[in-house]
Amino acid sequence: MDQVTDATQVISMAGPPAEEACGILTIDLAALAANWQALRALATPAECAAVVKANGYGLGLEQVAARLQRAGCRTFFVADLSEGQRARSVLPEATIYVLNGIPPGTCPVYAEHRLQPVIGDVSELAEWDTFVDTSGWSGEFALHVNTGMNRLGITVEEAVGIAPRLSRPEHGITLLVSHFVASEIPSHPRNQEQILAFRELRSLFRGVPASLSNSSGIFLGASAICDLVRPGAALCGVNPTPTLKNPMLPVVDLKSRIVQVRSIPFGQTVGYDATWTARRASRIAVISTGYADGYFRSASGSDQKPGGVALIAGRRCPIVGRISMDLMALDITDLPEHSVRRGDFATLIGDGLPVDEVAEFAGTIGYEVLTSLGRRYARIYLDDAHN
């Protein structure tokens, strides 16, 4: 509860009761909204949408989407139909795009929930057009063109063939979309290549709003911003400019309960496979979080390499031994004797230990850390007490 100040208050809780949970995950919705507002200002005059896929990047789709709508967001992106339906339940009037397109036979679900697919395949487009022609529904959609990601999206040549449909009053295309390959690396040559390719596509689809930039793309300058930007992880505090200081506010604080403090002599090992050996008489704090809770086993510390760290009383304590399913061990030998007790908390994210650094411990990215956050934490949602 360290984050609760005069400006914030607990607005909701989820998961098990805090006193029974393995840890406490605090999500600052006011900071989330402030991040969106900062990106909107940076992207002006373009519209700033929000990507809330993967359960709102692990923070709760409904809570995240509803708060961003209150902040002024009117357009949202999700990954699939189930997420689209969840988003619609809290966003009755918003525009909701579904990034992964149309599973065969699901066009009626889009119509029922007023969702717009992001179509990136000509066979999808044919199925969509058939449904629109036979159902009488307006059938608006986004068109995804591949400019280099080589994941989803029609080819540039296919886009040229589709462009003449704009002569029809009911062409249905409400957004032209592509996706950067390496926007988090500002100097990467692919960025400029994609900006130029997308500029040519926009000239074929005059009058249709266009969107190229994800979180990092917003920081590439005006030529990358177009008509609409699509931040996602940056809203949740992940650094969109990895080579520079993080411009976003932290949103997540994760604390895990200490379940035991023990002393071990020189030469003893800790955890599975005896991968870490005490080089001195040591004190170990065992905390009730493991890989089942989304803390990656690859952040384990061994005799061969250091692992991650957690904070106890503001001090960095290394993770030692294998991280197991439900537990991990911290070396607290350098903390004052008797300063750590059963029932205290260790900070895994927050208080100066940002999510991107935690990701580095595990050899991954902040996106994966957030979307892996487990269900055994007590979740506390904070917001501005005056908003």
Secondary structure, DSSP 8 states (H G I E B T S, - for coil): -TT--TTEEEEEEESS-TTTSSEEEEEEHHHHHHHHHHHHHHHTTSEE-EE-HHHHHTT-HHHHHHHHHHHT--EEEESSHHHHHHHHHH-TTSEEEETT---TT-HHHHHHHT-EEEE-SHHHHHHHHHHHHHH-----EEEEB-SS--SSSB-HHHHHHHGGGGGSTT--EEEEE---SSTTSTT-HHHHHHHHHHHHHHHHTTTS-EE---TGGGGG-HHHH-SEE---GGGGT--SSTTS---S---EEEEEEEEEEEEE-TT-EESGGG-EE-SSSEEEEEES--GGGT--GGG-B-SSS---EEEETTEEEEEEB---SS-EEEE-TTS-TT---TT-EEEEEBTTB-HHHHHHHHTS-HHHHHHT--SSSEEEEEEETT-
